[in-house]
Amino acid sequence: MNWIKIDSKESLADLKSTSMNERVLLFKFSPDCTVNYVVKMFLEREWAEGEMKMKTYLVDVISNKEISAEIVKQFGIEHESPQALVISGGKADYFASHGKIVYSELKKFANCRN
C-alpha cells in the first residue's frame, strides 16, 4: 500500500477533493496501540493494488488530534481507532473499526472490479 499521510487540514482537503472523482480509503491509526498495528499489518498484507486501484490515506490520530477531530466533524463518523472509511463524493460510503476492518468488505468499494 502506498500510504498518503494526512497531517494537515490542507492534506485532508486534498483527500476530499480526490474523492469527488474516485473512492479513497482513509485509515485512522494510533501508533500507541498494538491492535492498530495488527489491523494495519493484515490490511497491508492482503491489499492488492490491481484489485483496488484506490488511493490510501493514513492519519496518525495521536500526532494529529486536530485532524482526527476534523474527520469526525466533516464525515459525521464517531471517532474510533483503528478505523477505515471509504470516501466518495466527499462523504463516507462505508466505515468500520477494529476487527471489522476486513479486506473483503473494503474490496466491495474498489474503483475497479476483476
C-alpha positions in Angstrom: 0.0 0.0 0.0 1.2 3.5 -0.8 0.0 5.5 2.2 -0.5 9.2 1.7 -0.2 10.8 5.1 -2.8 13.2 6.3 -1.1 15.7 8.6 -2.8 19.0 7.9 -6.2 20.4 7.0 -4.8 21.0 3.5 -4.0 17.3 3.1 -7.5 16.4 4.4 -9.0 18.9 1.8 -6.9 17.2 -0.9 -8.3 13.8 0.1 -11.9 15.2 0.0 -11.2 16.7 -3.4 -9.8 13.4 -4.8 -12.9 11.6 -3.5 -15.0 13.7 -5.9 -13.6 11.7 -8.8 -12.8 8.3 -7.2 -13.3 6.4 -4.0 -10.5 6.7 -1.5 -9.6 4.8 1.7 -8.9 6.8 4.9 -7.3 4.7 7.7 -7.2 6.3 11.2 -4.3 4.8 13.2 -2.9 5.1 16.7 0.8 4.2 16.9 0.4 3.7 20.7 -1.9 0.6 20.3 -1.0 -2.9 19.3 -4.4 -3.6 17.9 -3.9 -0.8 15.4 -0.6 -2.3 14.2 -2.2 -5.7 13.8 -5.2 -4.4 11.8 -2.9 -2.2 9.6 -0.5 -5.2 9.0 -3.3 -7.5 8.0 -4.7 -4.9 5.7 -1.3 -4.2 4.1 -0.7 -7.9 3.6 -4.0 -8.5 1.8 -4.1 -5.3 -0.2 -3.8 -5.9 -4.0 -3.3 -2.7 -6.0 -4.6 -4.4 -9.1 -7.9 -5.2 -7.5 -8.4 -2.0 -5.6 -7.0 0.9 -7.6 -7.9 3.1 -4.6 -5.7 5.8 -3.1 -5.0 5.1 0.6 -4.6 7.8 3.2 -3.3 7.4 6.7 -3.7 9.7 9.7 -1.9 9.2 13.0 -4.6 10.1 15.4 -2.2 10.7 18.3 0.1 13.2 16.5 -2.9 14.8 14.6 -5.7 15.0 17.1 -7.0 18.2 15.5 -7.2 16.4 12.1 -8.9 13.4 13.7 -11.5 15.8 15.2 -11.9 17.4 11.8 -12.6 14.0 10.3 -15.4 13.4 12.8 -16.8 16.8 12.0 -16.6 16.5 8.2 -17.8 12.9 7.8 -20.1 12.6 10.8 -18.5 9.4 12.0 -17.8 8.8 15.7 -14.0 8.5 16.4 -12.5 5.1 16.8 -9.1 3.7 16.2 -8.2 1.8 14.2 -10.9 3.0 11.8 -11.3 2.7 8.0 -13.5 5.0 6.0 -14.3 4.6 2.3 -15.0 8.1 1.0 -16.7 9.1 -2.3 -18.1 12.4 -3.4 -16.8 14.0 -0.2 -18.9 11.6 2.0 -18.2 8.4 3.9 -19.8 5.5 2.0 -18.6 2.9 4.5 -16.7 2.8 7.8 -15.6 0.1 10.1 -13.3 -0.2 13.1 -11.2 -2.7 14.9 -11.8 -6.3 13.9 -14.5 -5.2 11.4 -11.9 -3.7 9.1 -11.8 -6.6 6.6 -10.2 -6.5 3.1 -13.1 -8.5 1.6 -15.5 -5.8 2.8 -13.3 -2.9 1.5 -13.0 -4.7 -1.8 -16.7 -4.2 -2.4 -15.9 -0.5 -2.8 -12.9 -0.9 -5.2 -12.7 1.5 -8.1 -12.2 -1.4 -10.5 -13.5 -4.9 -10.4 -11.9 -8.0 -11.8 
